[in-house]
Amino acid sequence: MVLKASHVFKTKQNVRILEDVSLEVMPAEIVAITGPSGAGKTTLLNILGTLESPDVHTQTGLWLEERSLLHLPDNSLAKIRNHSIGFVFQHHGLLTEFNALENVLLPGMIAKKETKELNEHALYLLDRLGLSQRKLHKPQALSGGEQQRVAVARALINHPKIVLADEPSGNLDSPNARQLHDLFHELVETLKCAFIVVTHNTELAKNAHRILKLQDGKMV
């Protein structure tokens, strides 16, 4: 088991967003979470990634491998996010003042990793994602698909146990979207990390190992 959530509830402004949601993700597994807008998919992903806290509930649990993530101090959660969880968002979030290589390096620099090893791994990831010739280009000089692949490389730089991707292909055309999801499968095979992918695209979700559907805050 890589990630496990048990009996997750979330209320915002007196509206129940998530109600008794449980899931478990195994090593080298891709899990797709689908459902209509407003179903709570992004909120669930944020809770799984410790960016938000669930409601206080006696049965609620959240574990990364065997470690409970609930009730940890913010600095400990920040370290866990940096070292063990990769994030890929619909809007890639690349820093425009940095080139592709520098964007990929940032999480490793925050983790204070050894510079030579970090650079080698960043260059390997960019080459693996077909971006070795674009490593010195800034985001505005890259296509949408290239920007998203840089974001994937950035998510992988610290060898995470799991990558959480929120509509990662939402701003891509169909060929680039399909290529990105195929890439996730290749990375699972080669790097052995797990993926949770939130997507509206049912065709692409079918390529995951499992599909979970959220509706009205519940897993159905």
Secondary structure, DSSP 8 states (H G I E B T S, - for coil): --EEEEEEEEEETTEEEEEEEEEEE-TT-EEEEE--TTSSHHHHHHHHTTSS-----TT-EEEETTEE-TT--HHHHHHHHHHHEEEE-SS----TTS-HHHHHHHHHHHTT--HHHHHHHHHHHHHHTT-GGGTT--GGGS-HHHHHHHHHHHHHTT--SEEEEESTTTTS-HHHHHHHHHHHHHHHHHH--EEEEE-S-HHHHTTSSEEEEEETTEE-
